[in-house]
Amino acid sequence: MSVPVGTLQNVTDLTKPQAAALRRALAGQYGVISRRQALAADLTRATLEHRIRAGGPWQRILPGVYLTVTGTPTADQRDMAALLYAGPGSVITAAASLRRHGLRAPGTKIIDVLVPAKRKRTSIRFIRIHRTTRLPAAYVSGGVEFSGPARAVADAVRGLAALPDARAVVAGAVQRGRCTVADLADELASGPVRGSALLRSALNEVASGVRSAAEGEFRILVIRAGLPMPMFNARLYCGDALIAVADAWWPDAGLAVEVDSREWHLSPADWERTMRRHARMTAHGIVVLHFSPVQIRSQPAMVIETIKASLRAARGRPAGIRTLPALQ
């Protein structure tokens, strides 16, 4: 359902001044209005109760917040309702904010809202209230106030239960360039200690160069096997020309490992780019191994033995290769 901004339907029980005042209140609110706004528009309590009655033209979406149309609320309407319920100065964060920034987000319909520490609001239905003394500057999208990417990542990860999920959120945000490792480190240092263990672990991985969930799993495998730690997403140059960004790189051995996840190779064009990168690296004397995430999970012994054999057989760093660490 899509409702034009400021639309007001079924106005036969309203006076013209009431209808005009309601339209002004609804402007930019996706057809969502608070009880206070409705009464300020000169609706009587009786008229308001008549409109939100069972089968009426309005519906109560949250306590004191109404949707002025029938049907299922849209994401924009739910977001607006969350802010109207939470009150002035509130900011949406975590998964809902990540989605608004176009980033990977946990699969939840809960909307997390930051409110001033002294405000008395409780979590209800699809709203989870977080009182805080660190209200962030708001990023406004479609008239709705959201936290910035770094705060959204930190708040989302603090609500997760598994490292792979935390890794995916953190690595995805950095990979997309929406925030930096330093931004996330600031959030980790400034935020609550409680619930920060997964954020700290995922951030340590990303700070080492990991940029995907599959690379994170590969890093853990390397650590458990006692292999020398490679550089992740190192930039390999010959002179000033970039050869490739290697998923994992052992510079003293001239060995690169590529974790070929289907997430990044969904089309023939993507696969061709991977093959061109492979050709460029081998042309400069780099040994390149390819493993899939499935192999890393289900055949770890094979993966480790192949790497060990390649490290033993390594001829050393190829001539003319200059290595720079992953972009942070």
Backbone bond lengths (Angstrom), bond angles and torsions (degrees), N, CA, C in turn:
res aa  C-N    CA-C-N  psi(-1)  N-CA   C-N-CA  omega(-1)  CA-C   N-CA-C  phi
1 M - - - 1.451 - - 1.520 109.21 -
2 S 1.308 118.35 133.60 1.450 122.59 177.97 1.511 108.99 -124.66
3 V 1.312 116.56 126.06 1.456 121.39 -178.26 1.510 108.46 -116.64
4 P 1.339 119.45 122.20 1.455 120.80 178.32 1.521 111.05 -58.53
5 V 1.336 115.13 146.50 1.450 120.23 -179.83 1.521 109.83 -58.19
6 G 1.339 116.54 130.82 1.444 121.36 177.24 1.517 114.79 83.89
7 T 1.343 117.92 -0.98 1.463 120.61 -179.03 1.529 110.59 -65.46
8 L 1.327 115.67 139.25 1.458 121.97 175.05 1.506 107.52 -135.77
9 Q 1.313 115.94 119.84 1.452 120.66 -176.58 1.531 110.66 -106.26
10 N 1.349 116.29 159.23 1.469 122.84 175.46 1.534 111.57 54.93
11 V 1.325 115.80 71.48 1.458 120.41 -174.83 1.528 112.79 -107.14
12 T 1.326 117.63 14.02 1.470 120.15 -174.40 1.524 112.36 -64.00
13 D 1.332 118.25 -24.57 1.465 119.87 179.92 1.522 112.81 -92.22
14 L 1.351 116.55 7.07 1.458 120.57 -177.83 1.524 110.38 -112.05
15 T 1.326 115.45 149.70 1.458 119.11 171.19 1.520 108.75 -76.33
16 K 1.314 116.95 162.38 1.462 120.31 178.79 1.532 111.78 -59.91
17 P 1.346 118.97 -43.29 1.474 118.05 176.61 1.527 112.79 -62.06
18 Q 1.340 117.44 -38.98 1.459 119.83 177.71 1.525 111.38 -63.18
19 A 1.327 116.13 -46.07 1.463 120.18 -179.79 1.524 110.72 -61.46
20 A 1.350 117.02 -42.14 1.459 120.40 179.64 1.526 111.21 -64.61
21 A 1.329 117.11 -41.45 1.464 120.79 179.50 1.525 111.14 -65.64
22 L 1.327 116.32 -39.18 1.459 119.52 178.14 1.517 111.32 -65.25
23 R 1.323 116.62 -41.16 1.475 119.24 179.07 1.525 110.65 -61.71
24 R 1.316 116.38 -38.96 1.475 118.73 177.64 1.527 110.36 -64.64
25 A 1.319 116.46 -41.89 1.467 119.77 -179.98 1.524 112.05 -65.36
26 L 1.343 115.85 -35.11 1.461 120.27 -176.91 1.518 113.62 -80.79
27 A 1.319 116.99 -14.35 1.468 119.80 -176.81 1.528 110.33 -55.32
28 G 1.314 116.45 122.63 1.461 121.83 179.31 1.506 114.79 77.80
29 Q 1.339 118.62 10.20 1.461 120.94 -177.28 1.523 113.17 -115.68
30 Y 1.313 118.23 13.77 1.468 122.66 173.01 1.532 112.78 58.25
31 G 1.328 116.60 31.69 1.454 118.79 179.27 1.513 113.89 76.85
32 V 1.333 117.68 19.73 1.464 122.26 178.79 1.523 108.48 -113.47
33 I 1.329 116.72 139.18 1.460 120.42 -177.11 1.523 109.34 -145.11
34 S 1.316 116.07 148.47 1.457 120.24 176.78 1.519 109.95 -91.14
35 R 1.311 115.55 161.30 1.466 120.32 178.06 1.528 109.90 -60.06
36 R 1.323 116.20 -42.23 1.466 119.64 -179.72 1.528 110.88 -60.92
37 Q 1.332 116.93 -42.35 1.464 119.46 178.79 1.525 111.74 -64.86
38 A 1.333 116.26 -40.41 1.467 119.81 -179.26 1.525 111.06 -64.27
39 L 1.330 116.99 -43.23 1.458 119.65 179.36 1.526 110.90 -68.95
40 A 1.347 116.64 -33.67 1.468 119.94 177.40 1.522 111.50 -67.39
41 A 1.361 116.28 -21.62 1.466 120.67 177.19 1.528 111.21 -87.45
42 D 1.347 116.13 16.16 1.473 123.24 174.90 1.517 114.10 74.17
43 L 1.347 118.24 16.39 1.453 118.19 169.22 1.519 108.73 -72.27
44 T 1.295 115.92 138.13 1.459 118.67 174.62 1.528 108.80 -78.99
45 R 1.300 115.92 161.43 1.467 119.51 177.41 1.524 110.64 -61.66
46 A 1.321 116.15 -36.15 1.465 119.59 179.87 1.527 110.73 -65.74
47 T 1.350 117.05 -42.03 1.464 120.52 178.68 1.525 110.64 -64.53
48 L 1.332 115.67 -41.44 1.460 119.66 179.43 1.526 110.81 -63.36
49 E 1.326 117.78 -45.82 1.455 120.63 179.07 1.525 110.95 -63.55
50 H 1.319 117.24 -35.41 1.465 120.58 178.10 1.531 110.20 -64.70
51 R 1.314 116.60 -37.94 1.472 119.92 -177.64 1.530 111.90 -71.94
52 I 1.333 118.45 -30.83 1.469 119.73 -176.85 1.527 111.53 -99.93
53 R 1.320 117.07 11.95 1.466 120.40 177.50 1.534 109.88 -64.47
54 A 1.297 117.62 162.18 1.462 121.49 175.70 1.525 109.46 -58.08
55 G 1.323 116.31 125.48 1.450 121.11 -178.16 1.509 114.10 83.04
56 G 1.342 117.03 1.49 1.459 120.95 179.76 1.511 112.38 -78.27
57 P 1.338 117.53 177.28 1.466 121.52 -175.96 1.528 113.93 -75.98
58 W 1.341 117.65 -16.62 1.454 121.54 178.27 1.535 109.20 -113.70
59 Q 1.328 115.18 165.38 1.462 119.57 175.41 1.525 109.38 -139.19
60 R 1.336 115.47 146.32 1.465 121.10 176.97 1.526 107.82 -82.06
61 I 1.340 116.36 115.16 1.463 120.21 -178.20 1.526 111.13 -94.07
62 L 1.353 116.03 -31.37 1.462 123.53 175.08 1.529 106.88 -150.12
63 P 1.312 118.50 164.42 1.459 118.54 177.31 1.528 111.81 -55.64
64 G 1.320 116.09 121.88 1.454 120.51 178.81 1.512 114.45 75.18
65 V 1.336 118.10 11.82 1.473 122.08 -179.49 1.521 107.99 -134.51
66 Y 1.348 116.43 132.78 1.455 120.82 -172.71 1.527 111.05 -128.45
67 L 1.322 114.39 146.59 1.453 122.20 172.21 1.517 106.89 -100.78
68 T 1.339 116.83 124.42 1.459 120.53 -170.66 1.522 113.08 -88.07
69 V 1.326 116.62 19.62 1.465 122.69 174.01 1.523 107.54 -138.96
70 T 1.313 116.33 165.51 1.460 120.55 175.00 1.522 109.09 -90.88
71 G 1.314 116.67 168.93 1.459 121.28 177.76 1.519 111.78 103.40
72 T 1.326 115.52 -178.35 1.458 122.29 -177.94 1.522 110.60 -80.07
73 P 1.329 118.69 130.93 1.470 120.20 179.64 1.522 111.70 -63.54
74 T 1.321 115.48 144.10 1.457 121.28 174.30 1.529 109.16 -80.03
75 A 1.338 116.50 172.14 1.465 120.75 176.78 1.523 110.44 -61.07
76 D 1.332 117.42 -42.06 1.467 120.29 178.90 1.526 110.93 -61.92
77 Q 1.327 117.07 -40.80 1.457 120.62 -179.21 1.527 111.17 -67.97
78 R 1.328 116.96 -38.62 1.471 120.06 176.69 1.524 110.69 -64.56
79 D 1.334 116.59 -42.72 1.465 119.93 178.76 1.527 111.10 -61.89
80 M 1.340 116.43 -46.05 1.458 119.80 179.88 1.525 110.75 -63.40
81 A 1.328 116.51 -41.30 1.464 120.03 178.13 1.527 111.07 -61.01
82 A 1.314 116.79 -39.11 1.465 120.94 179.64 1.516 111.04 -60.51
83 L 1.336 116.65 -44.52 1.462 119.86 -179.13 1.520 111.86 -69.90
84 L 1.326 117.42 -39.40 1.464 119.34 178.02 1.523 111.08 -64.31
85 Y 1.317 116.94 -37.47 1.458 120.85 177.43 1.532 110.77 -67.62
86 A 1.349 116.54 -43.14 1.466 120.59 -175.12 1.521 112.31 -72.72
87 G 1.330 117.66 -29.39 1.455 120.25 176.47 1.511 113.73 103.33
88 P 1.341 116.69 170.41 1.467 122.13 -176.38 1.530 112.44 -56.57
89 G 1.329 116.13 143.15 1.461 121.31 178.15 1.513 114.54 81.93
90 S 1.327 117.51 -0.37 1.464 120.47 179.09 1.529 110.47 -77.86
91 V 1.322 115.84 155.70 1.468 122.06 -176.61 1.523 108.76 -139.12
92 I 1.324 116.72 131.82 1.463 121.42 175.89 1.529 109.29 -79.12
93 T 1.327 117.08 137.02 1.464 121.53 -177.22 1.519 110.32 -136.06
94 A 1.321 116.37 -170.13 1.470 124.62 175.55 1.529 111.66 58.53
95 A 1.340 118.00 -137.20 1.469 121.10 -168.57 1.521 113.00 -59.77
96 A 1.335 117.74 -44.28 1.467 119.73 -178.59 1.517 111.21 -62.49
97 S 1.320 116.90 -37.17 1.464 120.54 177.97 1.529 110.92 -70.67
98 L 1.327 117.12 -40.58 1.470 119.92 177.85 1.523 110.86 -58.00
99 R 1.339 116.45 -44.12 1.463 119.33 179.68 1.524 110.96 -62.40
100 R 1.335 117.18 -38.04 1.465 119.66 179.47 1.526 111.11 -66.52
101 H 1.335 116.99 -28.97 1.466 121.22 177.02 1.530 111.93 -85.00
102 G 1.332 117.71 1.39 1.455 120.99 179.82 1.511 113.82 75.30
103 L 1.329 117.34 26.76 1.460 121.63 -176.42 1.525 111.28 -109.76
104 R 1.330 114.86 160.64 1.462 121.49 175.76 1.521 109.05 -58.94
105 A 1.330 115.89 131.85 1.462 119.94 -176.89 1.519 110.10 -135.19
106 P 1.333 116.88 149.56 1.469 119.69 174.47 1.527 110.60 -57.82
107 G 1.313 115.95 147.13 1.459 120.63 -177.90 1.512 112.27 -81.59
108 T 1.309 116.60 77.74 1.459 121.51 179.38 1.516 109.57 -134.48
109 K 1.327 116.26 149.01 1.465 120.82 175.76 1.523 111.40 -96.72
110 I 1.328 116.38 -0.23 1.452 120.85 177.38 1.537 109.37 -70.18
111 I 1.315 116.64 136.86 1.462 122.02 175.15 1.530 107.71 -105.97
112 D 1.330 116.44 117.85 1.458 122.22 179.16 1.523 108.89 -90.05
113 V 1.329 116.17 129.32 1.461 121.17 -176.31 1.524 109.65 -126.41
114 L 1.328 115.57 129.13 1.460 121.97 175.11 1.523 108.80 -88.90
115 V 1.330 116.83 132.12 1.465 121.26 178.65 1.525 108.25 -131.11
116 P 1.331 117.06 157.41 1.468 119.49 176.69 1.523 111.34 -54.96
117 A 1.330 115.64 145.65 1.467 121.59 -170.59 1.525 112.95 -58.41
118 K 1.311 118.37 -31.77 1.459 120.56 -175.51 1.529 113.24 -90.85
119 R 1.322 117.48 -0.66 1.472 118.97 -178.18 1.524 110.51 -77.57
120 K 1.312 115.75 137.77 1.470 121.23 179.38 1.523 109.27 -96.02
121 R 1.291 116.09 93.35 1.461 123.11 175.33 1.516 107.64 -136.67
122 T 1.314 117.30 141.54 1.461 121.25 -179.69 1.528 110.04 -114.00
123 S 1.305 115.82 153.15 1.463 120.95 175.49 1.529 109.27 -68.02
124 I 1.322 115.34 141.62 1.464 119.51 -178.76 1.520 109.27 -156.73
125 R 1.311 116.96 143.67 1.461 123.89 177.95 1.530 110.56 49.36
126 F 1.334 117.86 -115.33 1.466 120.24 -176.08 1.530 112.38 -96.76
127 I 1.336 117.09 13.69 1.467 121.81 -178.21 1.529 109.72 -110.38
128 R 1.341 115.74 130.18 1.468 120.71 173.51 1.527 107.69 -118.21
129 I 1.331 114.95 117.13 1.460 121.66 -175.21 1.532 110.52 -90.34
130 H 1.337 116.05 135.84 1.466 121.81 175.83 1.530 107.96 -126.51
131 R 1.321 117.10 112.39 1.461 119.69 175.40 1.522 108.97 -78.82
132 T 1.318 116.81 138.27 1.460 119.87 -176.21 1.520 111.18 -151.24
133 T 1.319 115.18 149.26 1.467 121.04 171.03 1.531 110.41 -94.21
134 R 1.357 116.04 -0.26 1.473 120.51 -178.31 1.530 109.99 -115.31
135 L 1.302 117.13 60.45 1.459 118.92 177.13 1.530 109.04 -67.58
136 P 1.329 117.90 126.06 1.465 119.95 -177.51 1.527 111.35 -81.90
137 A 1.326 115.18 162.37 1.462 119.75 169.60 1.518 107.81 -62.80
138 A 1.312 116.45 138.07 1.467 120.28 -173.87 1.521 111.48 -84.80
139 Y 1.321 114.99 142.10 1.453 123.70 168.60 1.525 105.58 -100.82
140 V 1.331 117.30 116.38 1.459 121.27 -174.03 1.527 109.58 -96.12
141 S 1.317 115.24 124.44 1.465 121.68 178.08 1.514 108.28 -134.90
142 G 1.328 116.08 120.71 1.453 120.19 -179.65 1.512 113.20 61.54
143 G 1.332 117.14 28.93 1.450 121.02 -179.69 1.509 114.38 81.25
144 V 1.334 117.77 2.82 1.462 122.87 -179.18 1.527 108.61 -110.39
145 E 1.333 116.87 140.00 1.460 121.39 -175.40 1.531 110.91 -96.27
146 F 1.329 114.48 124.98 1.461 121.92 -179.16 1.525 109.40 -123.70
147 S 1.332 115.98 158.26 1.459 120.36 171.39 1.522 109.54 -73.75
148 G 1.328 116.09 160.36 1.450 120.70 175.61 1.523 111.12 -70.15
149 P 1.342 117.43 169.47 1.467 120.50 -175.18 1.521 114.53 -57.04
150 A 1.333 118.35 -45.00 1.464 120.03 -175.99 1.529 111.23 -63.88
151 R 1.325 117.08 -44.48 1.472 119.62 179.45 1.527 110.35 -66.46
152 A 1.342 116.16 -38.87 1.469 119.41 178.95 1.530 110.67 -62.25
153 V 1.330 117.04 -42.35 1.467 121.03 178.24 1.529 110.10 -61.24
154 A 1.336 116.29 -50.34 1.463 120.04 -177.03 1.523 111.47 -60.83
155 D 1.324 116.98 -45.05 1.464 119.86 -178.91 1.522 111.67 -67.52
156 A 1.341 117.07 -36.48 1.467 119.96 178.97 1.522 110.81 -67.07
157 V 1.317 117.28 -44.23 1.457 120.87 -176.60 1.530 111.08 -67.33
158 R 1.319 117.13 -33.91 1.470 119.24 178.59 1.528 111.91 -64.34
159 G 1.318 116.68 -18.12 1.454 119.82 178.29 1.513 114.13 -96.67
160 L 1.336 117.93 3.95 1.461 121.45 -178.20 1.527 111.29 -94.53
161 A 1.337 114.82 166.34 1.462 119.72 -175.73 1.522 113.51 -119.53
162 A 1.334 118.14 -8.64 1.468 120.52 -174.59 1.519 110.57 -133.50
163 L 1.338 116.06 140.41 1.461 121.12 -178.94 1.525 112.70 -60.61
164 P 1.344 120.30 -42.19 1.470 117.94 179.66 1.528 113.07 -57.23
165 D 1.326 117.03 -37.94 1.464 119.81 178.13 1.527 110.98 -68.11
166 A 1.325 116.56 -41.94 1.467 120.65 178.60 1.522 110.68 -64.42
167 R 1.322 116.01 -42.40 1.462 121.35 179.22 1.520 111.11 -59.76
168 A 1.330 116.54 -43.03 1.461 120.63 -178.35 1.520 111.34 -62.79
169 V 1.336 117.32 -40.62 1.463 120.82 -179.47 1.533 110.93 -68.38
170 V 1.329 116.44 -48.35 1.469 120.76 -177.38 1.525 110.86 -66.00
171 A 1.336 116.35 -49.83 1.467 119.68 -178.11 1.518 111.20 -64.30
172 G 1.330 117.29 -38.05 1.451 120.06 -179.69 1.510 112.49 -62.52
173 A 1.332 117.46 -41.56 1.466 120.84 -179.10 1.521 111.44 -66.82
174 V 1.341 116.18 -41.61 1.469 119.46 179.51 1.526 110.32 -71.16
175 Q 1.341 116.88 -41.43 1.465 121.22 178.86 1.525 111.20 -58.34
176 R 1.337 117.44 -39.19 1.457 121.74 -179.49 1.522 112.96 -80.55
177 G 1.325 117.20 -4.44 1.453 120.68 177.86 1.518 114.50 74.92
178 R 1.351 117.72 18.67 1.462 120.01 -178.17 1.529 112.45 -83.75
179 C 1.319 116.72 -19.73 1.457 121.00 171.93 1.527 107.66 -156.59
180 T 1.316 116.27 164.65 1.460 121.14 -177.33 1.526 110.17 -106.30
181 V 1.328 114.69 167.99 1.456 119.89 174.73 1.524 109.92 -59.42
182 A 1.339 116.55 -39.41 1.465 120.50 179.69 1.531 111.09 -63.54
183 D 1.334 117.23 -40.29 1.469 120.53 177.07 1.526 110.97 -58.72
184 L 1.329 115.86 -45.21 1.458 120.47 -178.56 1.527 111.36 -70.27
185 A 1.330 116.89 -34.63 1.466 119.87 176.74 1.527 110.36 -64.23
186 D 1.335 116.90 -37.83 1.468 120.35 176.55 1.532 110.60 -63.11
187 E 1.336 116.43 -42.46 1.458 119.88 178.35 1.527 111.06 -64.03
188 L 1.323 116.63 -39.85 1.463 120.54 179.01 1.523 110.34 -63.04
189 A 1.336 116.40 -43.13 1.462 120.52 -177.74 1.528 112.07 -70.66
190 S 1.329 116.92 -34.33 1.469 120.79 -174.86 1.519 113.12 -87.05
191 G 1.319 116.98 -24.15 1.457 120.99 -174.17 1.516 113.36 -84.38
192 P 1.318 116.46 -178.25 1.468 120.74 -179.02 1.525 111.71 -68.45
193 V 1.317 115.43 146.72 1.468 120.67 177.05 1.523 110.16 -71.44
194 R 1.331 115.76 -37.37 1.454 120.32 -178.90 1.534 110.30 -61.92
195 G 1.322 115.50 128.46 1.460 120.63 178.79 1.513 114.51 80.02
196 S 1.325 117.86 10.91 1.464 119.87 -175.10 1.528 113.96 -97.34
197 A 1.328 118.49 -0.93 1.473 120.46 -174.65 1.528 111.76 -61.19
198 L 1.331 117.44 -45.71 1.464 119.74 -179.54 1.521 111.19 -66.97
199 L 1.321 116.71 -38.31 1.464 119.66 177.44 1.518 110.40 -62.12
200 R 1.321 116.74 -42.39 1.470 120.53 179.39 1.530 110.90 -63.48
201 S 1.334 116.95 -44.42 1.470 120.17 -179.19 1.523 111.21 -64.88
202 A 1.332 116.41 -46.51 1.463 119.89 -179.30 1.518 110.52 -64.49
203 L 1.322 117.07 -38.69 1.467 120.13 -179.80 1.524 111.07 -67.12
204 N 1.330 117.14 -37.45 1.471 119.92 176.49 1.522 110.55 -60.56
205 E 1.343 116.55 -41.14 1.455 119.66 178.40 1.532 111.14 -63.53
206 V 1.321 115.87 -47.88 1.460 119.97 -176.97 1.527 110.72 -66.22
207 A 1.338 116.82 -35.23 1.464 120.01 177.11 1.522 111.24 -63.75
208 S 1.336 116.89 -27.54 1.468 120.15 177.86 1.523 112.04 -80.88
209 G 1.328 117.22 -3.11 1.453 121.07 177.51 1.513 114.87 114.35
210 V 1.340 118.10 -10.02 1.465 121.14 -179.33 1.525 109.70 -62.56
211 R 1.343 115.78 133.59 1.458 120.10 -177.22 1.527 113.51 -129.35
212 S 1.316 117.55 8.44 1.461 119.58 177.58 1.510 109.17 -153.36
213 A 1.323 115.41 161.90 1.463 120.51 178.59 1.520 110.82 -61.16
214 A 1.340 116.88 -40.46 1.470 120.35 -178.89 1.532 110.88 -64.75
215 E 1.322 117.09 -38.95 1.471 120.08 177.71 1.527 110.37 -66.27
216 G 1.336 116.98 -35.42 1.459 119.88 177.19 1.516 111.76 -63.34
217 E 1.324 116.65 -41.55 1.465 120.29 177.69 1.532 110.49 -65.48
218 F 1.331 116.11 -37.57 1.460 119.76 178.39 1.529 110.19 -65.48
219 R 1.318 117.55 -40.59 1.470 121.39 178.96 1.523 110.85 -60.25
220 I 1.327 116.79 -44.07 1.469 120.39 178.56 1.523 110.42 -61.97
221 L 1.338 117.21 -40.31 1.466 121.21 178.54 1.520 110.82 -61.75
222 V 1.338 117.00 -42.33 1.470 121.35 178.97 1.528 110.34 -62.30
223 I 1.317 116.71 -43.49 1.472 120.67 -179.30 1.529 110.45 -63.55
224 R 1.330 116.99 -45.47 1.466 120.47 -178.29 1.521 111.82 -65.44
225 A 1.316 116.97 -31.06 1.470 120.36 -179.29 1.519 112.57 -82.90
226 G 1.327 116.81 -8.60 1.468 119.77 179.72 1.520 113.34 74.31
227 L 1.319 117.53 20.94 1.470 120.69 177.90 1.526 110.40 -75.66
228 P 1.330 117.30 156.36 1.466 118.98 171.81 1.532 109.27 -58.05
229 M 1.309 116.49 139.59 1.455 119.69 -177.63 1.533 110.41 -76.30
230 P 1.329 116.83 125.08 1.467 119.51 177.21 1.524 110.77 -80.29
231 M 1.313 115.81 171.00 1.455 121.98 168.00 1.533 107.33 -86.63
232 F 1.320 116.84 136.26 1.458 120.09 179.16 1.527 110.46 -101.38
233 N 1.328 113.95 132.49 1.459 122.21 179.85 1.516 112.54 55.51
234 A 1.340 114.37 37.56 1.466 120.04 174.42 1.521 109.56 -68.24
235 R 1.321 115.56 146.82 1.468 121.63 178.55 1.531 108.72 -96.96
236 L 1.315 115.45 120.79 1.463 121.73 -175.94 1.528 109.88 -103.14
237 Y 1.333 115.48 124.59 1.460 121.11 -176.90 1.518 110.48 -120.59
238 C 1.321 114.57 149.74 1.461 121.85 164.69 1.522 105.21 -119.26
239 G 1.324 116.19 106.96 1.456 119.32 -170.00 1.523 108.84 66.32
240 D 1.332 116.35 -126.93 1.467 120.77 178.02 1.524 112.28 -97.70
241 A 1.334 116.77 1.11 1.470 120.32 -176.34 1.527 110.21 -92.93
242 L 1.334 115.69 127.86 1.456 120.06 176.56 1.523 109.41 -75.41
243 I 1.331 115.29 123.10 1.462 120.13 176.51 1.521 109.70 -81.83
244 A 1.329 115.62 -52.06 1.466 120.39 -176.61 1.514 109.36 -171.67
245 V 1.314 115.16 164.21 1.466 122.36 167.29 1.525 105.69 -107.37
246 A 1.323 116.20 111.28 1.469 121.38 -174.86 1.517 110.33 -86.69
247 D 1.338 116.78 134.91 1.466 119.84 178.15 1.522 110.55 -57.64
248 A 1.336 117.63 -46.40 1.468 122.53 175.83 1.519 107.43 -139.00
249 W 1.336 116.91 138.56 1.462 120.53 -171.28 1.520 110.23 -142.98
250 W 1.345 115.17 122.25 1.453 122.56 172.44 1.530 107.22 -101.67
251 P 1.321 118.81 96.14 1.468 120.58 -171.47 1.532 114.01 -62.95
252 D 1.344 117.73 -38.48 1.461 118.80 -177.41 1.519 112.30 -70.74
253 A 1.327 117.03 -18.55 1.462 120.81 179.36 1.520 112.31 -103.71
254 G 1.312 117.33 -10.68 1.464 119.63 -176.42 1.519 112.14 65.16
255 L 1.356 116.50 32.87 1.464 121.83 -175.50 1.530 110.13 -113.61
256 A 1.310 116.08 131.03 1.463 121.95 175.73 1.520 109.20 -120.78
257 V 1.320 116.15 142.19 1.459 122.27 171.94 1.521 107.90 -116.91
258 E 1.322 116.09 131.74 1.454 122.73 175.75 1.533 108.30 -109.49
259 V 1.333 116.24 124.82 1.463 121.44 176.95 1.521 106.54 -94.86
260 D 1.323 115.29 100.93 1.468 120.92 -170.22 1.524 110.69 -87.11
261 S 1.324 115.66 81.90 1.460 120.81 178.71 1.512 110.53 -81.37
262 R 1.333 116.41 138.69 1.472 121.03 177.99 1.523 111.06 -61.73
263 E 1.331 116.97 -23.14 1.463 119.69 -179.85 1.523 111.00 -57.90
264 W 1.340 115.57 -32.35 1.459 119.06 -177.20 1.521 112.05 -104.10
265 H 1.328 118.54 3.09 1.465 120.44 -176.60 1.529 109.67 -135.81
266 L 1.300 116.07 54.71 1.452 119.76 -174.34 1.522 113.01 -87.69
267 S 1.322 117.80 -9.99 1.456 120.10 -176.62 1.520 109.80 -130.61
268 P 1.344 117.68 160.15 1.464 120.14 175.39 1.520 112.24 -56.78
269 A 1.339 117.22 -36.20 1.467 119.88 179.98 1.527 111.09 -63.62
270 D 1.353 116.39 -40.98 1.467 119.80 177.99 1.531 110.45 -62.86
271 W 1.329 115.57 -43.19 1.462 118.79 -179.35 1.528 111.04 -65.06
272 E 1.320 117.35 -38.44 1.458 120.52 178.31 1.526 111.18 -63.81
273 R 1.326 116.87 -37.89 1.473 119.44 177.13 1.525 110.68 -63.99
274 T 1.339 116.46 -38.81 1.457 120.29 177.48 1.526 110.73 -62.47
275 M 1.317 116.53 -42.86 1.460 120.42 179.76 1.526 112.13 -66.74
276 R 1.333 116.55 -36.51 1.470 119.00 177.53 1.529 110.36 -66.67
277 R 1.330 116.60 -38.90 1.465 119.69 177.51 1.524 110.06 -64.44
278 H 1.334 116.89 -41.94 1.465 120.87 176.74 1.522 110.49 -58.71
279 A 1.318 116.88 -45.15 1.470 120.64 -178.44 1.518 111.38 -63.72
280 R 1.347 116.89 -40.22 1.466 119.20 179.46 1.520 111.23 -63.75
281 M 1.343 116.32 -41.85 1.461 118.86 -178.91 1.524 111.35 -66.93
282 T 1.317 117.98 -46.61 1.469 119.35 -179.06 1.517 111.77 -65.82
283 A 1.326 117.93 -30.54 1.461 120.87 177.53 1.521 111.77 -64.42
284 H 1.328 116.99 -23.36 1.465 120.76 178.20 1.529 111.83 -99.01
285 G 1.319 117.32 15.03 1.455 121.28 175.40 1.513 114.97 84.46
286 I 1.330 117.52 13.18 1.456 121.31 179.39 1.527 109.12 -87.14
287 V 1.335 116.46 133.45 1.458 120.92 174.57 1.531 107.66 -85.65
288 V 1.333 117.27 126.51 1.461 121.88 -175.55 1.527 109.92 -118.80
289 L 1.322 115.99 124.23 1.461 122.15 174.18 1.526 109.12 -109.45
290 H 1.324 116.09 143.22 1.464 121.08 179.36 1.526 109.44 -119.14
291 F 1.329 115.57 129.92 1.464 121.10 174.49 1.526 108.64 -133.35
292 S 1.312 115.25 145.47 1.463 119.94 175.89 1.526 109.03 -92.87
293 P 1.341 117.97 159.27 1.461 119.79 175.02 1.531 112.46 -57.10
294 V 1.331 117.00 -34.60 1.460 120.23 178.51 1.526 110.58 -63.21
295 Q 1.329 117.58 -42.82 1.463 120.58 177.89 1.518 111.46 -63.83
296 I 1.327 117.34 -39.30 1.458 120.86 179.84 1.526 110.64 -62.83
297 R 1.329 116.40 -37.51 1.466 119.95 -178.26 1.531 112.43 -81.25
298 S 1.348 117.21 -41.66 1.467 119.97 -170.05 1.525 113.69 -100.99
299 Q 1.337 118.00 -18.08 1.462 121.04 -179.52 1.536 110.66 -130.36
300 P 1.313 117.79 52.28 1.469 119.13 -174.86 1.527 113.20 -62.03
301 A 1.337 117.31 -35.81 1.471 119.30 -179.36 1.520 110.49 -63.19
302 M 1.325 117.87 -42.55 1.459 121.45 178.29 1.524 110.74 -62.13
303 V 1.330 116.73 -43.64 1.459 120.62 -179.72 1.528 110.14 -60.35
304 I 1.328 116.58 -47.97 1.461 120.41 -177.19 1.529 111.28 -65.69
305 E 1.321 117.20 -43.96 1.472 119.50 -179.40 1.524 111.23 -63.33
306 T 1.317 117.06 -38.42 1.468 120.17 178.36 1.524 110.53 -63.89
307 I 1.322 117.23 -42.00 1.469 120.32 178.66 1.523 110.40 -66.74
308 K 1.344 116.58 -44.95 1.467 119.20 179.19 1.521 111.26 -58.32
309 A 1.337 116.75 -44.51 1.466 119.94 179.78 1.518 110.84 -62.59
310 S 1.314 117.01 -39.62 1.466 120.46 -179.94 1.521 111.28 -68.71
311 L 1.328 117.20 -37.45 1.470 119.92 177.48 1.529 110.49 -66.59
312 R 1.353 116.98 -39.29 1.463 119.38 178.63 1.522 111.22 -65.11
313 A 1.322 116.59 -37.08 1.463 120.74 -176.47 1.516 113.31 -86.83
314 A 1.336 116.58 -0.94 1.465 120.41 -173.63 1.520 111.51 -61.72
315 R 1.320 113.92 141.31 1.473 120.47 179.29 1.522 111.44 -93.65
316 G 1.326 117.83 3.70 1.461 120.31 179.45 1.512 111.33 100.01
317 R 1.308 114.31 178.81 1.459 120.57 -177.04 1.523 110.96 -63.75
318 P 1.349 117.78 126.95 1.474 119.82 177.85 1.527 110.75 -61.74
319 A 1.305 115.98 144.92 1.463 120.86 -178.91 1.527 110.27 -64.64
320 G 1.324 115.21 139.07 1.460 120.38 172.45 1.509 115.48 82.61
321 I 1.344 118.46 3.14 1.466 120.96 -179.09 1.533 108.95 -89.56
322 R 1.317 115.88 124.33 1.468 121.48 176.09 1.526 107.94 -110.53
323 T 1.349 115.67 133.40 1.458 120.51 -174.60 1.520 110.72 -113.49
324 L 1.339 115.30 132.22 1.462 121.76 173.06 1.528 107.87 -121.82
325 P 1.326 117.65 145.00 1.468 119.71 -178.78 1.531 111.80 -69.01
326 A 1.320 115.58 169.60 1.464 120.98 179.95 1.521 110.15 -61.17
327 L 1.324 115.03 147.51 1.463 119.61 174.96 1.516 108.87 -65.28
328 Q 1.325 115.45 136.78 1.465 120.68 -179.94 1.517 110.45 -106.05
